[in-house]
Amino acid sequence: MAEDKIKEIADLRERIDEVDCQLVRMLNERARLALAIRELKPHVNWGLYDPKREEEIFRNLAECNEGPLFAENLREIYGAILHVMKELRE
């Protein structure tokens, strides 16, 4: 019985590793898109930081969230992501 649970844990951890790799790929894609936007903003006289857009992102996340994470959890996670994206250099 314990061996079955150990196998189940190993399988779930393998799936987590796969999801983690997908997240890394998606975060890198997001970074590429953010860098492209950053490059365009000076051409339309927009500042690099847009607090309205940041709040829009948080609203969008809350709307598409199906749980088990709470909206506040996503806000915390994405706060860190957005911070890193702002610091990102090409």
LINZI-V735141 format. One record per pair of residues at least 4 apart in sequence whose C-alpha atoms are under 6 Angstrom apart, sorted by the first residue. I is the first residue (numbers start at 1). J is the second residue. Records with the same first field share a line. If there is no record, write none. Layout:
I: J ; J
This chain:
23: 27
41: 46
42: 46
61: 65
62: 71
69: 73
74: 78
75: 79
78: 82
